[in-house]
Amino acid sequence: MVRLTVFNIILSAVIFYSDYSTEPSTMNHTKPMPTIYIPHGGGPCFFMEWDPPDNWNSMKHYLEQLEKTLPRKPSSILLISAHWNDAPVFTVGSGERPQLIYDYYGFPDHTYKLKYDAPGNPSLAKQVKELIAKTGIPVKEDPSRGYDHGVFIPLKVIFPVADIPIVTLSLRSDLDPTAHIAVGKALESLRSQDVLIVGSGMSFHNMRGYNPRFYEASKQFDDYLNTAAESDEDTRNGMLTAWSNAPGGRQSHPYEDHLMPLLVVAGAGGKDIGKRVYSDKVSDVIISGYQFG
């Protein structure tokens, strides 16, 4: 009887230890991927000398550490770039081997020889198109679309091995806030398939405003975005839809292509409360990144 009791105790301990040791892994795989709005810097800034030399250091460091913050390695990446902004309808890049688009000008020669050979994912592209189409929003595919610098420059820092398939999604050229939030909402389910949804832009993007005179405007708008991100879904979406009326809004974004990727990832964030995951003074203004989930 004593032997049986001791055996049961040992067996119970083994079962407990086994359950405990596997629990983090089990929990890890039930958590959906977050959605993230990242700053992608200026042109190929992370791969060249700059003046001042440390201008992009904190941003690059944030991007370098980002993979470590994810619950696991993504199965694929769906990236919405500010630099695909001329499509009259939402368009999905569906090529198998997209080429790089060096859509920056006047930079050192070596920056036009940068490589990033991540494959596409046509089957995911088809799914993205179908999810958007189900909402009644017009959408199409473009198998010839390459990776612009809003795609390959930050991803080359975050995932330098380039072994994760990428699908790109355009903005819609009218830059309607409601439509971009709605498209994000349509794509929320992809997070449970380990798809990392990334919006690539800049929370401040006024090409004439990177100077101390615009610091206060950038700070006011950054505070507004942070309040929106930390609010419940309905409040957040309302604030993001009304972004142009926010303090510093139009001064921060005379043309809002670099803001719209945030609205897509916020939509895909669903009910998850957002948070500011990066913020620093860069080129005399405040630049931030946000995450949902």
N, C-alpha and C positions, 0 to 999 in steps of 0.2 A: 504493500500500500504506500509505503514511504517512497519506494523507487518510482511508482507511478506519479506521485505528487511532484517529485523532483523533475521527472521527465516532462510533466505538464508545464512546470515553471520554466524549464529551459526552452521548451517548444514555444510557449507564449512569448518569451523574450525574443526568440528568433523571428517570430512572426511580426512582433512589434517593431523590431529593428528594420526588418525588410520593408514594412509599410512606411516607416518614418523615412528611410533612406531614399525611397522612390517617390515620396510625396512631392518634393520640389519639382522633379521632372514632370510628373503628371500635371501639376498645377501650371507649370510653364507652358505646356502644350495646349491648355484650355484657354489661355489668354490670347485674344486676337492681337495681331500686329497693330502698333500705333499708326497714326497718320502724322506726318511731319512736314512743316513748312520751314525750309532751310534758306539761308542767304547764300547766294552763289558767287558773291564778290564782283570784281570788275574784270571782264574779259578773262584772260588766262593768268590772273594775278597770283595764284598760288604756285606758279611754275616759272617765275621770273623775278628779277630784282625790281624793287619799287622804291619810291621816294615819298614819305620816309620808309626806311627799311622794314620797320615793324608794323606797318599799317594794317596788314591782313593777318598778323600772327594769331590773334585770339580767335578769329573766325576759322582759320585753318585748323587750329588746335581743336576747336569744337567739332569740326567735321571729322577729324582724325579719330576722335573718341566716340563718335556717334554709334558705330557698330556695336560697341561694348554695352550700350544701354538697351539694345533690343532684346526681347525675350528669347530669340533664337535667330538663326540665319534665315533670311527671307527666301521663299521659293522663287519669287520673281519680284521685280520692281515695276510699279506703274508710276511714271514720272510726268508731271505737268509742268512744262517749262514756260516761263514768261516770254521766251524768244520764239515760240511758235504761236504767233498772235494774229496771223493774217487769214485764218480759215473762216469762211462765212458760216460754216456749221462745225460743230465739234467733230474732230477727225482723229482717228486712232492710227498710229504708226504700226503697221502689221508686217514689216519685213523680217526675214529670217536673219540677215546679216547687215544691219544698217551701217552705213558709212558715216564718218564724222563730217560735220558741217563747221568749218572754221569761220563762224560769223562774227568775227571781231577784226578790227582794222588798225594798222599802224603799230603793231606789237613786234617784238623781236622774232627773227626768222625761225628760231627753234620752236616757238610756240605753235607754228603751223605744221610741225612734224610730230606733235604729240599723238599718242596712240591710245585707244581704248576699245578693245575688241570684244566687248560683251555681246552675246548673241541676242537676237530678238526672241519673241515668243508668240508666233502667229495664233496659236490656239487660245492663249489668254487675250490677245487682241480681239479675237472674234467674240469672246465672252464679254469683254468690256463693251463692245459695240452693242451686243444684245441687251445687256443690262440698261444701257442708256436708252436704247430704242423702246424698251418696255414702258418707259415713262412718257413716251410721246415726243421726246425731244429729238429733232433730226440729228443724225450722226452718220458718218461714213468712214471707210478705211482708206489708208494710203500706204501701200506696200513699198513705195520708193522713198519715204521720208527717212532721213538720217538723224543722227544725234547732234543737235545744236550744242553750243557751249554751255547753255543752261542745264544740259544733261551730262555731258562727259567731263566737264571741268570739276564740278563738285563730287561726282561719283568716283572719279579717279582718285580723289582724296579719301573718300569714305570707304570704298571697296576697291583698293588698288589692283587686286588680282583679276578683276573683270570677269568673274565666272558666274555671275547672277544674271539670268535673262531679264531684258528690259523691254517694256512696252511704253510708248510715249502717247500722250493725249494732248491735243492742242487746246488752247483757249478758243473761245468764239470771238470773232473780231468785233462784235458790238460791245464786248466786255460787260454784259449785263450781270449785275451781282446776283440777282435771284436765280438766273439760269445756271451760274457756276456753282452756287450752293446746291441746287437741285441735282446737278450732275454728280457732285460729290456724294450726295445722299444715295443716289442710285448705285454707287460703287462700294458702299459700306460693307456689303457681304464678302467682298474679296479679302478683307482683313482676316477672316476666319480660315482662309486658304493659304495663310502665310504670305500673302502679297503685301509688300510694303508700299504704301501710297505716299509719294513725296511730291510736294509742291516746291518748285525751285524759282525763287524770285529775290526781292529785296524789300524789306519793310519800309525803307525810305529809298525813293528812286526819282530824284530830280537832278538831272545832269548839270544844271546851273546852280544847284543848291548845296554842293559839298563844300561848305565853308561855314565859319562860325556864325554867320548871320542866320542860318537856318537851324541852328542847334535847338533853339526853344521850340520851333515848330515840330521838329523831329521828336523831341521829348514829349510834347503834348499828344502827338498822334500815337507814339509808342505806348503811352499810358492808356489811351483809349483802346488800342488793340489788346493790351494786356487785360483790361477790365472785361472786354468782350470775350476773350479766350477763357477766362475764369468764371464766366456766367453759365447759367443753364442753357440748353440748346436753343430754345425759342428766343431768349434775350440775346444770346450770342448772334444768332442769324439776323435778328432785327438790327443789331448794332453794325454788323458787317455790311448788311444791305445799305445802310445809311452812312457808310464810311465817309462819303464826300462832304457831309455836313459836320463831321467831327472837327474839333480844334486841330489845326495843322494838317488836315486831311489833304486838301488840294495842293498845299505847299509841299507836302511830302510826295504826292503823286499827281503831277500835272497830267500825266497819261498813266492809266492804272494797270498796265499789263503786268508789272512786277508785283502787284498786290493780289491779282485774281487767283494765282495758285493757292494762296492762303484760304480763299473762300471755298475752293474745291476740297482741300483737305479738311477744313472745318465741317463741311457738309458730310464728308465721309467719316468724320469723328462721331457722328450720331449724338447720343446722350452723354458721351464721355466728356468730362470737364477738361478743358485745356490748361496748359501752363506754358510760361515763357521758359525755354530751355537754353537760350543763348541771348545775351545782350551786351553790347559794348559800344563805346564811342569809336567810330571808324570814319576817317576822312571828315572829322569835325561834326558828325551827326550820330544819332543813336540808331543802331541797326539791331534787330532782334530776330529770333527764331521761335517757333511755337510747335507744341506737340499735343495731340489728343489721344488719350489712351496710354 
